[in-house]
Amino acid sequence: MALTSTPTAPGASRFAAGRSRDVICLGRLAVDLYAQQVGARLEDVASFAKYLGGSSANIAFGCARLGLNASMLARVGNDHMGRFLTETLTKEGCDVSHVRVDHERLTALVLLGLKDRDTFPLIFYRENCADMAVDEADFDEAYIASSKALLITGTHFSTQQVNRTSRRALEYARRNDVRTVLDIDYRPVLWGLTGKADGETRFVANDSVSAHIQGMCPCSIS
């Protein structure tokens, strides 16, 4: 969902020229641990495979793999999992100069399984995690202005801290002709709408969340 509403002349590029980066991705950067026993309950799983996770991180990774100059804006913990994530992004050619190391928090983890065609157990371990502590001080206007586009995950509007940070990034972007994109990334559990262990529920209707996300659209921001 594109957030900008600037009209574009026919045949013209939708993106500003002369930028050193194609896209900056602000949002979730975590480790996904996938159960290797397909068909098992998470209670019965014996081993997991480790992957880079988080919607924004996956987009940054994919853009880099496709040859775009992608940059990740997030935090990881000062731990083994955080180093795994930054090394994985770096190997793919993604810029991690603005992935800060948080010495007070751990890198987020997710446990995932595949029990059957309709059951996908999923537990987010994101209590006070590093990527939800990304701060306005972690970047400046010049960094945002260096990109053609800024992508933000909807999860990064779900708490006061990341909402404030994301809004500041949007402010810088719109002031510098940077296209803005919203990856809604709606996870009810991360908005406190389900039990903490219920990451599997993909949708819970909530007028407050809908209004909050809609408030990020240009016509709604003063």
Secondary structure, 3 states (H helix, E strand, C coil): CECCCCCCCCCCCCCCCCCCEEEEEECCCEEEEEECCCCCCHHHCCCEEEEEECHHHHHHHHHHHCCCCEEEEEEEECCHHHHHHHHHHHHCCCEEEEEEEECCCCCEEEEECCCECCECCEEEECCCCHHHHCCHHHCCHHHHHCEEEEEEEHHHHCCHHHHHHHHHHHHHHHHCCCEEEEECCCCHHHHCCCCCCCCCCCCCCCHHHHHHHHCCCHHHCC
